Amino acid sequence: MVDKARAARLADRIKQIVARALEKRVKDPRLGFVTITDARVTGDLQHATLFYTVFGSEEERAGTAAALESAKGMLRSEVGKQIGIRLTPTLEFVADAIPENAAHIDDLLVQARMRDAELERSREGASYAGDADPYRAAEEDDEDEA
């Protein structure tokens, strides 16, 4: 039976435990400035997926991924000690795509602003192709009938 609320609480707790362990216990020099952004646990509480971001270049990201992979066993044992459930979930680290997605959205917004400015410039000297008000007013209809 799947208890989504329990899985969400457990995921939040695992996120806190792993973040604290990365800060205090993992002494790998390859580990860069890493932030655990999210954690998700399956309904059966057997697998935990941790999403992380790394501030830095591609080499630092690759080094951090290798450091997390090598520290996975120590982190899992730390999680097992602190959460107190029968089976400790396996840990999987996934690089979060939030920074790349945010940069892409920023680029799209800049393009939209440029197109809006270009459209505004083209409107400045423009005039209507026909009458300014193409619809007949009620007053004109009354005059035509008389």
N, C-alpha and C positions, 0 to 999 in steps of 0.2 A: 504494500500500500504506500503510495507516494504522499508525503507530507511536505508540500512546497514551502510552507512557512518555516518548518524545521530545517529544510535544506538551505533556505536563504539565510537563516541565523547562523548555521554552520559555515556557510561560505563567507559570511562577514567575519566570523571568528577566525577562520583559517587565514583570511586576508591580513588581519591584524597580527596574528602569530608570525606569519612568514615575513611581513614587513619588519617587525621588530627583530626577528632572527637575522635577517639580511643586514640590518643596521648594526647589531651588537655582536653576532657570532661568526658570520662569514667573513673571513679575512683574505679572500682571494683578490690579488691585485688586478685581475681582469675585470672585476665587478666595477662597473661605472656608476654614474649617478642614476640609479634605477628607482622607479616608483611603481608600486603595485596598484593598478588602477581599478581592477575588478576581479572578483572570484565567483565561480559558478560551480555548484556541486550537483551531480546527477541525483535523480529521485531516490535511488537506492543507497545513496551516500558512499559510494565506492570510488568515485573518481572526482577529483577537483581540478578545474582548469583555472589557472591564474594568468591574468592579462597584465602586462607590464610595459612601461615606456622607459626609454633610455635617452638622456640628454647627451648628445655628442654626435660624433661622426659614425660612418658605417663600420669602421674598424672597432670602435668602442662598442657599438651594438652587437657585433659578432662576438667580441670578447665577453660581453655580459651574458649573451646567450650560452656560451660555453661554460662560463662560471656557474650560471644557474643550473645547467644540466649536471655539472659535477657535484654541486651542493644539494642536489635533489634528495638524496638519501638522508643526509643530516637534517634537512628541513622537514622531511616526512616524519622522522623520529621525534623532532621537536613538536610537530603538530600532534602526533599521537600521544605524547606525554601530557599536553595541555588541554586537549579537548575531551578526553575521557570517554570515548565511545568504544564499542567492542572491536570494530574493524577500522583501522586508519585508512583514509582514502589515499589513492595514488595521486601524485601531483604532476601536472603538466603545465609547462610555461609556454605562453603564446605571446609574441610581440603584438602589442596593441597598435591598431592602425589609426588611432585618433589624430595624432599630429599630421599625418599625411592627408587624411580626410579634411582636417581643418584648413590646411594650406590650399588644398584644391578648392574648397568652398570660398576661401578668401580670393583666390584667383578669379573665380567665376563672378564674385561680387564686383571686383575691379573692372572686369570686362563689361558687366551690366552698367556700371556707372559711366564708363567711357561711351557706350552706345547711347545712353540717355543724354549725355552732354552733346554728342554729335547730332542727335535728333532735335534737341533744343536749338542748336545753332542753325539747323536747316529750317526751322520754323520761323526764325526771326524775320526774314524778308518775304515770307509766303503770304499769299492771299487766297481767298476762296475761289474755286473754279467757276462757280455760278453765283447765284445770289447768296448774300450772307444768311438769309433766312429762307430756305427753299419751300417752306410750307405756307399756304395761304392763311391769312388771318381771318377771323370771323367777321371783322369790319368790312373787308373787301368783298366777302360773299354777300353781305347785306346791300352794298352799293351796286353789285352786278344785278341783283334781282329787281331793283327799283327802276 
